[in-house]
């Protein structure tokens, strides 16, 4: 199985992934770290796609998982208002 070189992933998809991450996490440093983790996870998985659209969807799906993990670790998804009776 041929792996698409990471430098091509970065060139073709970095900006899209950063913008996607910034919609969820307003901190640019955290967003950049999560995108970096996304590329690392993609490289470790060994999967490849020749279709640019499929690559972007695949990388975005990995990033969504990274965002979910981050939010769970930091409890940023929990926005619960407790009312006392």
N, C-alpha and C positions, 0 to 999 in steps of 0.2 A: 504494500500500500504506500503510495507516494504522498508525502506530507507537503502541503503548500507552505512555502517558506514564510516564517513569521514576519519577515520584513515586508512581504507583500500584504499580509493581513493588516499590519500596522498602516501601511500606505493607503490601502483601500478602505479600511473600516474604523480606524482610530477616531476620526472626527465624529462619525456617526455614534460610536459607542460612548464617547465622552458626553456628547449632547444628551443622549439617552440617560446616562447616569446622572447628569446634572439636573434632569427633570425630577429625579427622585431624591438625590442627595445634593443639597446646595453647596457643599464644601468642595471646591475644586481639587484639593489634595486627596480627599477621600475618594472622589470620583476617579481620579487618575490611578490611585492604588487599586481600585476595584477593576478598572479596565486592564491594568497590568496583570492582576490575578486571573482575569478572563483569558488573556492571551497565554499565560502560563498553563492554565488548565486545558486549553485547547491543544497546546503543544504536547502536553502529557497524554492526552487521550489518543493521539495518533491518528485521528480521523482527518480526512481530506475531502474537499469538495472542489470540483472543477468549475461549477457554476457560481458566479459571484453572488447571486441572489441567495443561494443556499448557504454560502459561507456567512453572509451577513446575518441570516436568520439563525444559524447555528451559534455564531458568536454572541448574538443578542440574547439567545436563550440561556447561554452560559452566564452572561452578565446579569440577567434577571435573577438567576439562582444566587449569584454573588451578592446582589442587592438585598435579596430576601434574607440571606444569612447575616449580612451586616445589620439590617434593621432588627432582626431577632436578637443579635448580640447587644445592640444598643437600646433596645426597647423603643425604637422610634416609631414602630407601627402601632403601639398601644396608646390610643387616645381615648381613654375611658373616663367619663365623668360619673362620679359616684354621687348619688343623691341619698340623703338621709331621710328616712320616713318619720 
